[in-house]
Amino acid sequence: MLKSFEELKNKVLGNKEKKVIALACAADAASLEALRDAERELGVDYLLIGDASAILETARKVDFAFAQEKIVQADDEAAAAEMAVNFVREGRADILMKGKMQTATLLKAVVDKEKGIRTGGLMSHMAVLECPAYKKLIYVTDGGMVTRPDAEQKRAILQNSVDFLRRVGYGMPKAAILAAVEAVNEKMQETVDAGQLAALNASGDIPNCIVEGPLSFDLAISAESAKTKGIESRVAGDTDIFLLPDIAAGNIMAKVLIYLGGAKMAGCILGAAAPIIVVSRGAGAEEKMLSILLTMAV
C-alpha cells in the first residue's frame, strides 16, 4: 500500500535505472517545468521533439537549461508524434509524453499498425490521486480513454489496472466496481457488468486481486458504511482501484476529488508497450511532474 506520492517517490529513487522520456511537441511550459523538476529530483533523462526554436524559447521562460542535442527537430505535430513513438519503439525512450499537441494526433501514432507501440490489447487511462480524506492513494479508471466500456472492455480495464498496481508493488490489489447500488439490477447495466467481474474474480479467471461489485462509492471508501448497511466486504474502506461505469463518471469523480477534495493527481495511459503521459489541457506542472513519477514507478 502506498499512502502518498512521497512514498512513491522514495520507491522510484530506490531504482537506479535511468528512465528516458520522449516529449512530443515539447514547446509547452508546464511540460518543460515538469521535466526540469523531474531531472533534478528523480534523475530522469529526456528527448525533446518539436520546433527547436520554440522549445528553446519556452525553456528559457521556465529557466530550464539543457544540452542542444536533447532537441530533435520536427516540423509539425504528426511528425513529432511519429518520432516520439519511434524512439520508444526502438528502445531509446522508456516513456511517451504529450506536450503542446492534440491527444488524437499522438494516439494515432501510438496505434499505427506498422510503426506504433500498441500491444493489441485495450488501452485505458489510470488516474492516481492523493486525497487528504483517504488513507492511501486512489486509482481511478477509466476517466480518459474508453468512452462507454462494455463488460469485456471493463475486464480489460480492470486487468490493466491490476497489472499496473502489481508492477508498482501491490501484492493483491483491491478493486471496487462502482455503481449507484450494491445489488445486481437488470435495468442497470453497470451493476450486471460489476457482478460478472466479481464472479470472474471469485472463480479465478481474474487472478491476483480482490474484486467486489457492484458497490456504491460510500461502501468502497468506508468500512463503517458497509457495517451500517450490513454488508460484509474485504474491499470496503480499503479499496485501491475504483472502476467507474464510463468515462463521464471517471472524469467527474477525479475532478471532484481535485477541486473539492484537495486531491493531487497523476495520470497515464496503460496497455501500450510503454506508459503514456496524457493529461488534461488544464493540467499544471505539478500534475505532469507527478505523472512522470508515476510512470517511472513501472
Secondary structure, 3 states (H helix, E strand, C coil): CCCCHHHHHHHHHCCCCCCEEEEECCCCHHHHHHHHHHHHHHCCEEEEEECHHHHHHHHHHCCCCCCHHHEEECCCHHHHHHHHHHHHHCCCCCEEEECCCCHHHHHHHHCCCCCCCECCCCCEEEEEEECCCCCCCEEEECCCCCCCCCHHHHHHHHHHHHHHHHHHCCCCCEEEEECCCCCCCCCCHHHHHHHHHHHHHHCCCCCCCEEEEEECHHHHHCHHHHHHCCCCCCCCCCCCEEECCCHHHHHHHHHHHHHCCCCEEEEEEECECCCEECCCCCCCHHHHHHHHHHHHCC
